[in-house]
Amino acid sequence: MLKKVPHTYVIIFGLIVFCAVLTWFIPGGEFERETLVVNGVERSVIKADSFHYAESKIQTWQIFSSFFDGFLSTSNIIALIVFIGGAFWILNDSKSIDIGIISFLKFSKKWERSKLLRKIGVNNLILIGIMLIFSLFGAIFGMSEETIAFTIIFVPLAISMGYDSIVGVALCFVAAALGFAGAFLNPFTVGVAQGLSNIPLFSGLEYRIFMWVIINLVGFSYILRYASKIKKNPQKSQVFENDNYWRSRNKASTMNIQKINSKAAWLALTILSLALILFSIFFPKSHILIGNSALHIPAVPIATGLFLLLGIFTLRRSVQYFILILLTFTIVFLVIGVMGHGWYIKEIATIFLAMGIFSGIAANKSPNAITKLFLEGAKDILPAALIVGLARGIVVILEDGKIIDTILFYVSDSMKDFGEVGTVGIMYIIQTLLNVFIPSGSGQAALTIPIMSQISDLIGISRQTTVVVFQLGDGFTNMITPTSGVLIGVLGIARIPYEKWFKWVAPFIVILTVLGFLLLLPTVLMELNGF
């Protein structure tokens, strides 16, 4: 008889205990750090040859206090998940997303009239189109936390198309992670790493674009192959039973569109339009950062004008369609805010909260009804939020035990005599393993790049190669490491148990990791522009 697979909470708690045990055997140590301005941002980085042993801090009862510290350090992501859960519960009560999915599927059926599109596969084109957008977001501005909000949209869409929740997560989270790994303009990974390496910002662009294309070709092919298998036989999905939750929700989408009293919706449109007009006055131009260049365009005024026109048009048809426009422009302003105005988690959570409240107003809900729906959504999503704080406890134990720097010193000191290809391979393994413990891209860059760039100088490897090693090592394991608050948050919203996700994604990670090493070889063996 097969033993029951441990709950995700149990698995993560076991990892916390394991890391605490490591602090009993690995001596404490630390590097001295200095503050440098990198691309206009102050960052704490390691000083060269500054490692020294420090008093060990064995972790015992701290395995329990690490939960508290984990919650504190990830409070922003936890708040984001709770806000999104509550906001979308309000929006979902209007059945707007269900109606949007039905309308989209009916529209896509028309494409099957074309013999060429039917031969290629309309669904394949839809999946590729969605994944390509999110991969570009990951490659250009490092989309990560934002995918939590999209999960609640694409999971029910994927299931309505005959797939499963894993495909839904792949459409946004995995696609963004593929772009993140093969990033060519991501300021949070490539930009920071190149700044710390003292090489021109976003240099070596041509080869990075090539890497991005190859990674997407392999990644999309893997996802499409899996999606095709599930389409033919949905019961082959290991999350088939888990997806009953989404299937039961989607049953309500067979309903006909029912018009809601639109007076409140017109009020919502008026208030939002006035607010956006003021926003446009204060921010007439947006500086959209793309790599080390910027586009100065009136993004906010343009988006405001389109929202006003489409809002009036859709309200004349149905309040539900207006709510879909509200959702769409929430995403539009999210992209403008992140790329042009430095928005981060607080602003993202705020804009989705506002979307939820105005969705409730448009649906003619009373303030008490909106509050009740928000609390129901927050309660429903709470397990996903809690597990983010729990997973962060792993990193807390390693940091408080003062063994992160010791591990880094040992592995970096032991790889100086392996030649160019061997050293690059070992550096790649190190960056990949470190990403399990330090899922923050910019944080990992500040920790490792000052050391790795010096090792590359000693071996005779280009510092640009070191940046690519970091980039690929930091990218792929974001899709599997339980210390990633974004991954755990996405899985919680999709209602995919971590152990089932692990079974699906582990072979994929192996393929991508091998591919990453093969992509590193030309940076050592060939003459490439910028290397």
C-alpha positions in Angstrom: 0.0 0.0 0.0 1.3 3.4 -0.9 1.9 5.8 1.9 0.0 9.0 1.9 1.9 11.9 0.5 2.7 14.5 3.2 0.8 17.8 3.2 2.6 20.7 1.7 2.8 22.3 5.1 4.4 19.1 6.5 7.0 19.0 3.6 8.0 22.6 4.2 8.2 22.2 8.0 10.5 19.2 7.4 12.8 21.4 5.3 12.9 23.9 8.1 13.9 21.2 10.5 16.6 19.9 8.1 18.1 23.4 7.7 18.1 23.8 11.5 20.1 20.5 11.7 22.6 21.8 9.2 23.4 24.7 11.6 24.7 22.1 14.1 27.3 20.9 11.7 28.3 23.8 9.4 30.3 26.4 11.1 29.1 30.0 11.2 30.7 32.5 8.9 30.1 35.7 7.1 31.5 38.1 4.5 32.0 41.8 5.1 29.7 43.9 3.0 29.8 47.4 1.6 27.1 49.6 0.1 27.4 50.4 -3.6 25.1 52.3 -5.9 24.2 50.0 -8.8 22.1 51.4 -11.6 21.0 54.2 -9.3 20.0 51.9 -6.4 22.0 51.3 -3.2 22.8 47.6 -2.7 24.8 45.8 -0.1 27.5 43.6 -1.7 30.3 41.4 -0.5 33.8 42.7 -0.1 36.5 40.7 -1.9 38.4 38.2 0.3 36.5 39.2 3.4 35.2 35.9 4.6 35.8 35.0 8.2 34.4 32.5 10.6 31.9 33.8 13.1 30.3 32.4 16.2 27.9 29.6 15.3 24.3 30.1 16.0 22.7 26.7 16.3 19.0 26.8 15.6 16.7 24.8 17.9 13.5 26.4 19.1 13.9 28.9 16.3 12.3 26.4 14.0 9.0 27.7 15.5 9.9 31.4 15.7 11.1 31.2 12.1 7.4 31.1 11.1 6.8 34.5 12.7 9.9 36.0 11.1 8.9 34.4 7.8 5.5 36.0 8.0 7.1 39.4 8.7 9.6 39.2 5.8 6.9 38.1 3.3 4.1 40.3 4.7 3.9 42.2 1.4 3.3 39.0 -0.6 0.8 37.7 2.0 -1.1 41.0 1.8 -1.1 40.8 -2.0 -2.6 37.3 -2.0 -5.3 38.2 0.5 -6.2 41.4 -1.4 -6.3 39.5 -4.7 -8.4 36.7 -3.2 -10.9 39.1 -1.7 -11.1 41.3 -4.8 -11.6 38.5 -7.3 -14.3 36.9 -5.0 -16.3 40.1 -5.4 -15.6 40.1 -9.2 -16.5 36.5 -9.5 -19.8 36.9 -7.8 -21.0 38.8 -10.9 -20.1 35.8 -13.1 -18.2 38.3 -15.3 -15.1 36.0 -15.8 -17.3 33.0 -16.5 -19.2 35.0 -19.1 -15.9 36.3 -20.6 -14.5 32.7 -20.9 -17.7 31.5 -22.6 -17.6 34.4 -25.0 -13.9 33.9 -25.7 -14.4 30.2 -26.4 -17.3 30.9 -28.7 -15.2 33.4 -30.6 -12.2 31.0 -30.9 -14.5 28.4 -32.4 -14.9 30.6 -35.5 -11.2 30.3 -36.1 -11.7 26.6 -36.8 -13.4 27.5 -40.1 -9.9 28.1 -41.5 -8.3 24.8 -42.7 -4.8 26.2 -41.9 -5.7 27.2 -38.4 -7.6 24.0 -37.8 -4.5 22.0 -38.9 -2.2 23.9 -36.6 -4.7 23.8 -33.8 -6.6 26.9 -32.7 -6.1 26.0 -29.0 -2.3 25.7 -29.6 -2.3 29.2 -31.1 -4.2 30.5 -28.1 -1.8 28.9 -25.6 1.3 30.0 -27.5 0.0 33.6 -27.7 -0.7 33.9 -24.0 2.6 32.3 -23.0 4.5 34.5 -25.4 3.1 37.6 -23.8 4.0 36.5 -20.3 7.5 35.3 -21.4 8.1 38.8 -22.8 7.0 40.4 -19.5 9.4 38.1 -17.7 12.3 38.9 -20.1 11.7 42.7 -20.2 10.7 43.8 -16.7 11.0 40.6 -14.6 7.4 39.8 -14.1 7.1 37.5 -11.1 4.8 38.5 -8.2 2.3 39.8 -10.8 1.5 36.3 -12.0 -0.2 35.5 -8.7 -3.1 37.8 -9.9 -3.3 36.2 -13.3 -3.5 32.6 -12.0 -7.1 33.1 -10.9 -8.0 34.0 -14.5 -6.1 31.4 -16.5 -6.7 28.4 -14.4 -10.5 28.4 -15.0 -9.9 29.4 -18.6 -7.6 26.3 -19.1 -10.1 24.0 -17.5 -12.9 25.4 -19.7 -10.7 24.6 -22.7 -10.4 21.0 -21.6 -7.0 21.2 -19.9 -6.1 21.2 -16.2 -5.0 23.7 -13.6 -1.3 22.9 -14.3 -1.8 24.2 -17.8 -3.4 27.3 -16.4 -0.4 27.9 -14.2 1.9 27.3 -17.1 0.2 29.9 -19.2 1.2 32.8 -16.9 3.6 31.7 -14.1 5.8 29.2 -16.0 5.8 31.3 -19.2 7.0 34.3 -17.2 9.6 32.2 -15.4 10.9 31.0 -18.8 11.2 34.7 -19.9 12.8 35.5 -16.6 15.4 32.8 -17.1 16.2 33.9 -20.6 15.8 37.6 -19.8 17.5 40.1 -22.1 16.3 43.4 -20.5 15.3 42.5 -17.0 16.7 45.2 -14.7 16.3 43.1 -11.5 18.6 40.3 -12.7 20.6 41.1 -15.8 20.8 44.8 -14.9 21.9 44.3 -11.3 24.4 41.5 -12.2 26.0 43.5 -14.9 26.2 46.6 -12.7 27.9 44.6 -10.0 30.3 43.1 -12.6 31.2 46.6 -13.9 30.3 45.7 -17.5 28.1 47.8 -19.8 24.4 47.7 -18.9 22.5 45.2 -21.1 25.5 44.3 -23.2 25.6 40.9 -24.9 22.0 41.5 -25.9 22.2 39.5 -29.1 23.1 36.2 -27.4 20.5 36.8 -24.7 17.8 37.1 -27.2 19.0 33.9 -28.8 18.8 32.2 -25.4 15.3 33.5 -24.8 14.1 32.1 -28.2 15.6 28.6 -27.5 14.4 28.4 -24.0 10.9 29.4 -25.1 10.9 26.9 -28.0 11.8 24.0 -25.6 9.5 25.2 -22.8 6.5 25.9 -24.9 6.9 22.5 -26.7 7.0 20.7 -23.4 3.8 22.5 -22.1 1.9 22.0 -25.4 2.8 18.3 -25.4 1.4 18.0 -21.9 -1.6 20.0 -22.7 -2.4 17.8 -25.7 -2.2 14.7 -23.6 -4.6 16.2 -21.0 -7.0 17.4 -23.7 -7.3 13.8 -25.1 -7.8 12.3 -21.6 -8.4 14.8 -18.8 -8.3 12.0 -16.2 -4.6 11.5 -16.9 -4.0 14.7 -15.0 -2.6 14.1 -11.5 -4.7 17.1 -10.4 -7.9 15.9 -11.9 -9.6 15.5 -8.5 -8.2 18.8 -7.3 -9.7 20.5 -10.3 -13.2 19.5 -9.3 -13.3 22.8 -7.4 -12.8 24.8 -10.6 -15.1 22.6 -12.7 -17.9 23.1 -10.2 -17.3 26.9 -10.4 -17.3 26.8 -14.2 -20.7 25.1 -14.3 -22.2 28.4 -13.4 -20.8 29.9 -16.6 -23.4 28.1 -18.7 -25.9 30.7 -17.6 -27.2 33.3 -19.9 -26.0 36.9 -19.5 -28.4 38.6 -17.2 -28.4 42.4 -17.1 -27.8 44.0 -13.7 -29.2 47.3 -12.7 -26.8 49.6 -14.5 -27.3 52.9 -12.5 -24.7 51.9 -10.0 -22.4 50.8 -12.8 -22.6 54.2 -14.4 -21.7 55.8 -11.1 -18.7 53.5 -10.9 -17.7 54.5 -14.4 -18.0 58.2 -13.6 -16.0 58.0 -10.4 -13.2 56.0 -12.0 -13.1 58.2 -15.1 -12.7 61.3 -13.0 -10.0 59.7 -10.9 -8.2 58.6 -14.1 -8.5 62.0 -15.6 -6.8 63.5 -12.5 -4.2 60.7 -12.8 -3.6 61.7 -16.4 -3.1 65.4 -15.4 -0.5 64.5 -12.7 1.2 61.9 -14.9 0.9 63.2 -18.6 4.0 61.2 -19.6 5.2 57.8 -18.6 8.9 56.8 -18.8 8.5 53.2 -19.9 11.9 51.6 -19.1 13.0 49.0 -21.6 16.5 47.9 -20.8 18.7 50.9 -20.5 16.5 53.1 -22.7 13.1 54.7 -22.0 10.1 55.6 -24.0 8.4 58.9 -23.0 4.8 58.4 -24.0 1.4 59.6 -22.7 0.5 56.1 -21.6 -1.9 57.1 -18.8 -4.0 59.6 -20.8 -4.2 57.1 -23.7 -5.3 54.2 -21.4 -7.8 56.6 -19.6 -9.4 57.6 -22.9 -9.7 54.0 -24.1 -11.2 53.0 -20.7 -13.8 55.7 -20.9 -14.9 54.8 -24.5 -15.0 51.1 -23.9 -16.6 51.5 -20.5 -19.5 53.5 -22.1 -19.8 50.9 -25.0 -19.8 47.8 -22.8 -22.3 49.3 -20.2 -24.8 49.8 -23.0 -24.6 46.0 -23.5 -24.1 44.5 -20.0 -22.7 45.3 -16.6 -20.7 42.0 -16.8 -18.9 43.2 -19.9 -18.1 46.5 -18.2 -16.6 44.6 -15.3 -14.4 42.7 -17.7 -13.2 46.0 -19.2 -12.5 47.1 -15.6 -10.4 43.9 -15.1 -8.6 44.5 -18.4 -7.7 48.0 -17.7 -6.6 47.1 -14.2 -4.0 44.9 -15.9 -3.2 47.7 -18.4 -2.5 50.2 -15.6 -0.6 47.5 -13.8 1.8 47.2 -16.7 2.1 51.0 -17.1 2.7 51.4 -13.4 5.3 48.7 -13.1 7.3 49.6 -16.2 6.8 53.4 -16.1 6.3 54.5 -12.5 8.2 52.0 -10.4 5.1 50.2 -8.9 5.7 47.2 -6.8 3.7 44.9 -4.5 1.9 47.6 -2.5 0.6 49.4 -5.6 -0.3 46.1 -7.3 -2.3 45.0 -4.2 -4.0 48.5 -4.1 -5.1 48.5 -7.7 -6.6 45.0 -7.4 -8.4 46.0 -4.2 -9.9 49.0 -6.0 -10.9 46.8 -8.9 -12.8 44.5 -6.5 -14.6 47.3 -4.8 -15.7 49.0 -8.0 -16.8 45.6 -9.4 -19.1 45.3 -6.4 -20.4 48.8 -6.9 -21.0 48.1 -10.6 -22.9 44.9 -9.8 -25.2 47.0 -7.5 -23.9 45.4 -4.3 -24.3 47.2 -1.0 -21.2 48.2 1.1 -22.1 45.4 3.5 -22.4 42.8 0.7 -19.1 43.9 -0.8 -17.4 43.6 2.6 -18.9 40.1 3.1 -17.7 39.0 -0.3 -14.2 40.3 0.3 -14.0 38.5 3.6 -15.2 35.2 2.0 -12.5 35.6 -0.7 -9.8 36.4 1.9 -10.9 33.3 3.9 -10.8 31.1 0.8 -7.3 32.2 -0.2 -5.9 32.3 3.4 -4.2 28.9 3.2 -2.2 30.1 0.1 -1.1 33.2 2.0 -0.1 31.3 5.1 2.1 28.9 3.3 4.2 31.8 1.8 5.2 32.8 5.3 5.9 29.2 6.3 8.1 28.6 3.3 10.1 31.8 4.1 11.0 30.2 7.4 13.5 28.0 5.6 15.5 31.1 4.5 15.2 32.6 8.0 16.8 29.5 9.6 19.7 29.6 7.2 20.3 33.3 7.6 20.0 33.3 11.4 22.2 30.2 11.6 24.9 32.2 9.7 25.6 29.3 7.3 24.6 30.9 4.0 28.0 32.7 3.6 29.9 29.7 4.9 28.4 27.4 2.2 29.1 30.0 -0.5 32.7 30.4 0.6 33.3 26.6 0.6 31.9 26.0 -2.8 33.5 29.1 -4.4 36.9 28.3 -2.9 36.8 24.7 -4.2 36.3 25.3 -7.9 39.3 27.3 -9.0 41.2 24.4 -10.6 38.6 22.9 -13.0 39.4 24.8 -16.2 37.0 27.1 -18.1 34.2 24.7 -19.0 34.4 22.9 -15.6 34.4 26.1 -13.6 31.4 27.4 -15.6 29.6 24.2 -14.9 30.3 24.3 -11.2 29.3 28.0 -11.0 26.1 27.1 -12.7 25.4 24.3 -10.2 26.1 26.7 -7.3 23.8 29.4 -8.6 21.1 26.8 -9.2 21.3 25.4 -5.7 21.6 28.8 -4.1 18.4 29.9 -5.7 16.6 27.3 -3.5 17.7 29.3 -0.5 17.8 32.8 -2.0 14.9 33.0 -4.4 15.3 36.8 -4.8 17.2 37.5 -8.1 18.7 40.8 -7.1 19.5 39.5 -3.6 21.3 36.5 -5.0 23.2 38.8 -7.4 24.4 41.0 -4.6 25.6 37.9 -2.7 27.3 35.9 -5.4 28.3 38.2 -8.4 31.1 40.0 -6.5 32.7 36.6 -5.8 31.9 34.9 -9.1 33.2 37.8 -11.2 36.5 37.7 -9.4 36.8 33.9 -9.9 36.0 34.4 -13.6 38.9 36.9 -13.8 41.3 34.3 -12.3 40.2 31.6 -14.7 40.1 33.8 -17.7 36.4 33.7 -18.3 34.4 36.7 -19.4 32.4 38.5 -16.7 29.6 38.5 -19.1 29.6 34.7 -18.9 29.4 34.9 -15.2 26.3 37.1 -15.5 24.7 34.5 -17.8 25.6 31.7 -15.3 23.8 33.7 -12.6 20.9 34.5 -14.9 20.2 30.9 -15.9 21.0 29.4 -12.4 18.6 32.0 -10.9 15.8 31.4 -13.4 14.8 27.8 -13.8 14.5 26.7 -10.2 12.0 29.5 -9.4 9.5 27.0 -10.8 10.3 24.3 -8.2 11.8 25.8 -5.0 9.5 25.7 -2.0 11.2 28.9 -0.7 9.7 31.0 -3.5 6.8 32.9 -2.1 5.5 33.5 -5.7 5.4 29.8 -6.6 3.7 28.8 -3.3 1.2 31.7 -3.7 0.4 30.7 -7.3 0.0 27.0 -6.3 -2.2 28.0 -3.4 -4.5 30.0 -5.6 -4.6 27.3 -8.3 -5.2 24.7 -5.5 -2.4 22.5 -6.7 -0.7 20.6 -3.9 3.1 21.2 -4.0 3.9 17.5 -4.2 1.8 17.1 -7.3 3.3 20.2 -8.9 6.8 18.8 -8.0 6.1 15.5 -9.9 5.0 17.5 -13.0 7.7 20.1 -13.0 10.8 18.1 -11.9 11.4 16.4 -15.3 10.8 19.8 -16.9 13.4 21.4 -14.7 15.9 18.7 -15.5 15.5 19.4 -19.2 15.8 23.1 -18.8 18.8 22.8 -16.5 20.6 20.7 -19.1 19.6 23.2 -21.8 21.0 26.0 -19.7 24.4 24.3 -19.5 24.4 23.8 -23.2 23.6 27.5 -23.7 26.6 28.4 -21.5 29.1 26.5 -23.6 29.1 29.1 -26.5 29.9 31.8 -24.0 33.2 30.0 -23.2 34.0 28.3 -26.5 33.0 31.0 -29.0 33.6 34.6 -29.7 30.3 36.4 -29.0 29.6 40.1 -29.2 29.7 41.6 -25.7 31.5 38.6 -24.2 
